[in-house]
Amino acid sequence: MARKTASKKKKVSKKKAGKSVAKLGGAGLPADWKEQLRQDAQEEAERTPVGSGNRISLRKNGQFAFQGADIGESIDVIIVDHVALKTYYEEDYDEDNPTPPTCFAMKPSAKNIAPHADSPDAQSETCADCWANEWASGRRRGKACADKNRLAVLHADDLGDLVELIVPVTSGAAFNKYVGGLTKAAGVPSYAAVTRMTMDDHADHQLLIFEFVEEADEDQLAAAMSMRKQAREMCMEPFDTTGHEEASSRKKSSKKKKKVAKKSKRKTKKKVAKKKRRSRMS
């Protein structure tokens, strides 16, 4: 994904991404080039892990980041697909050392959502009946399990690769309102619009602002429509829980060491106290 940014004052780029695949043709291409593209795309999809390391993240400094580098406070994207996502972390989430959630769930709609089968430690059979889904179960009287949105997006000026972006719980309401405005008021699906995402630098927490820029052009729309299936697969891809198992093992080992150290400390104190009593008696 190209690292291009767009500021609030900058005019929206009208740059075309070139001819769409549907319009390609002419000399130099084999007669069965369309079928060859289809076969190669399928083969590439099978050997490419969906969403692996391909994520736009939100930093605490108010910047969007991609593959470890800041890419600005604002980006223009095509939201190809999105699903409801719920994540529960047993320990505090560390941005510098990210680990998969203890329990997670994803579904196109939040209705009847339930923990994924790959969750390391599912907290309930359904999210609606889960203790972590209740208000005041987490910090500041919030939920211990966070309600988020998982997006598969294309950069508006680079239609090559889908990228994952997770809308934080603090921006969920803004995202739902924005999409509702597109689909209900304007009658346009999110993948047919260029959306500008901006980090609100006046908020005391991570807050995204969603703004409609313009309707997608033919090339952008063609790219988005051709990737709808891939985007849904990306959004529904379960978390890699290997890190959670390793982290849990390290924590258990650390707790065991601390327990042994405390036990040893108590024994030492008892020995010292016993010696003092003997010294007084003699």
C-alpha positions, 0 to 999 in steps of 0.5 A: 500500500502506498504511503500517501496522505491527504490533509483536510485542506488538500484537494481530493486527488483526481488521479486515475489508477489506469484502466480497469481490468475489464477494459484491458485488451489489445496486442500483446495479450494472449487470447485466454488472458482473462482466464489466465488472470482468474487462475493466477489470482486464485493461486496467489490467494491460496498461497497468500495469508489473508491480512497477514501483517497488512494492517493500518494501525492508529498510534497514540501520537495521532498518526496512522501507521502502516508496516511500522511507519507513520503515514499521516493524520488523514487517509483517503480510502475505499471501504470494500467491506466491514464487519462487527468485531468484539475483543476481550483481553485478559491483560492490558493491551500493549501497543508495542507488544501486541498479542491476540485477544483472549476471546474474540468474535466477528460477524457481518452484523452484531446480531446474534454474534458469538465467540469464534471457535479459535478464541483461546478462552471463550468467555461465554457461548454467546456474546449477549449472555457474556459477563464481559459484554455487560456495562461496568465490567471493564474500566471506567464503567465500560465493557470488558469486551470492546465493540469494534469494527473491522474494515478491509480498505483500499487506498483511494490512489493505490488500488493494488492491495486490500488493507485491514483497519480496526475502528476502535471502540471510541469511534464505533458510533461515528463509523456506524453513523457515517455508513448509515448516512451513506447507505440510507440517505445517499443510497450509496454502499461504502465501497462506492465512495471515497472516505476520508479518515482523520484522527481528531487531535482535539480528543483525549482518546483515539477518535476517528472522523469519517468524511464523504469525499466523492463517489468512487470513479469507474476504476475505483469501483471496479477494483472494489467490486472485484475484491468484495469476496477477498475483503469479506475473507479478510474481515472474517479471518480469525486472529493468530492465537500463537502469540496468546499461547506463548504469552500465557506460558510466559505469564504462568512461568513468571507467576510461578517464579514470583510465587517461589520467590515469595515463598523463599522470602517468607522462609528466610524471614521465619529463620531470621525471626527464629534466630532472634528469639533464640538469641534473646533466650540465651 
